[in-house]
Amino acid sequence: MQLIDEPGGLQRVAQTLRGSSRLYLDTEFESNRSGTRICLLQLSGGGEIFLVDSLRLRSLEPLREVLAAPETEWVLHAGLQDVQLLIEELRIEPPKLLFDTQIAWGLLTAESSVSLGYLQYKVLGERSNKAHQADDWTRRPLPASQLAYAAADVAHLPALREHLGERARQLGREAIVHRASLELLQPTREPLPPLALESFRNAWQLEPRQQAGLRYVISWYNGLSAAQREGAPETKTLLSIASRLPDSVEALGRIKGVSPRFVQRAGKELVAGLRRAASQARAEDFVPIEPAPYATFEDIRLDAWLTVARAEVCATLQASPELILPGRLLKSMRAAALAGRAGAAALAGISGWRRELVEEAFLRFCQDHPAPL
């Protein structure tokens, strides 16, 4: 290993690694109230390991061209934050090829969020020493034992990449490893869906004027942009607004869950719309809403069927259920199955590499074990 703490050394590292087909990386960083900064970058092209002291160098600019090369694959373990820090530090686009060994392991076994030390032991039979895991990476100089610890995090990545890559190739999944690894860099938060009367469990308790107010609130909310919906009150608060029918922005602001910022931005429009909707409500047009059941045996059986389907499909594929079909996607699959009144329709709830991977096994499961719909 070689410590790089002066600009000339960093230039030599850039020259050495330029044109590398793969770069093996890790970072040690510090997070505090002012943000997160890289303290040490561990970098290798598969041979010598360079420990780049970014605190002393202050700029990693010479590495920009090396790390931005579109044909170069980055290899890391659980590397989401490492990648984000590097693309921000160097002002580059995310890598076109990313191989995360944690993701690869999840696509080949039942396990998902495993540590690098565990993976080294399971694949290479080597036990790692984590004595420096909680060390202070901002102090200088860094002791030799701490530098050796940092280098070890990269030293085994080439062997892990070779082993996991070969297993993935045998199963036709190497491209899926790349796609799943890059997915880490994308936001996973689902956009807030539009509202309907069914979104409000207790809407059945509303009187005619209040129900008219709720219908207006639903129409108003569904007309908002995705960003505006993020700043709107929660559904239970929207129901309270419709129930209370505030006649002024001051009254609106006194409702629990309504922020002053929201009142300032949308209060006048919302209050005026509620007043108009309530005044136009007629008792003869009122249609009582039946309360939705808290649970049905159909729901219970469908949830159980999906749980078994997930387990059996992932066992067939020898891949981690938490990675392949996480809980948030099971909800989407459940809704799709109900909408299509068929188990196979659940596939509409997933897309991309996940659907490509599970579709055949899932359809086979549906044939052998029809959904209780």
Phi, psi and omega in degrees: 000156182222125178279129180245109182226018175218151189304321180298319178296322180293323176298320180293323177297315180300319179295318181295320187268351182300130179087004179295138178284333178222145173235129180258123191227156169201161175224153167245128186224166178237134177244134175212190184297332182276353179134196181238135179227147177284128176263324182211135176247121176263127191217137179208149173261011182113352178243247181294144180260127179255129177255103188267114182277092185287342177287320179280327181282327179071336178219136177255018186309320180302338180273356187301310182296322181296311184282340181271356182300123187294336182271358183268129177270131173269133178241122181217173172239124182048055195265017183306306184290325177301312181296314181299318180295319183290318181290331176286316181297318185264355180056053180237166175284157175302151181298146177287329180237120180227127179240103179265119185294333176291318177295316180302316179298320179294335178274358183236350183217179178282350187263150179239285187275077180257154180281162177296319179299319178296317181295319177301319181290315183293324184267317187252350180073020182249134177268134182257152179262120182257029184299332184257014186300324183257019183290162176276115182268003178266342182289149178222140359283155175281132180293158183302322181294326179288322176295320179296321177299315180297319180295325182297332180293338179256334187302325185266354182298321178301316180292321178294318179298318181296312182294309183291323178296320179294317178296320179294320179297319180299330179263004182068033186241008184297318178295326178292324176301315179298315182293318180292325179294318179292332179299335177304328185278352182265145176297136183261354182291126180284143176297146180294129183285163174294158181263156173216171178304326182293346179287347186243104184304319186263018179297335181296343181273355185282145174276172186309310182295321180292320178296321176298320177298319180294320178298323176294315180302318179298313180297317179298313182297315183292344176274355180281155173287168179301319180293321180292325178297325179299329182267000181278159177298161177292164184300321180295328177286322177298323177294321177297321179298314180294325180290321183277333183047063182300137183261007177205161178294332178294317178294323177299317182293341180275353180282132181300131179098353178262117184276152176303323180296319179294318179301317181294322185280318189231003187301311184298315181298316183292315180297317180297318179295320178295317180298317181294315181296317182293322182290334182268354182290136178237135183301325183290341178270356186288127177246110180301141179263130176282134179294138178285144178293150177287331178200150173228158178293332175298315178297315182298316181291321179294318178299318179295319179297316179297321179297316179292318179301314179302313182296314184290319180296315181291327175294320177298319182278347186057053181221156186289125177300322181296328179275315187285313183228073179294165185305321182297328179279331175299324177297318178294320180294321179298314180297320180292321179296318178295318181295322182269355181052038178201145180299318182298333180296342179299335180298338177294346180276356178229163182208182174064214184296331180295313180295318179303321184285317190263346192305309184298312181294324181292316179296323177295319177297319180297324178293317182282331184223081182303145179292147181281067182237000000 
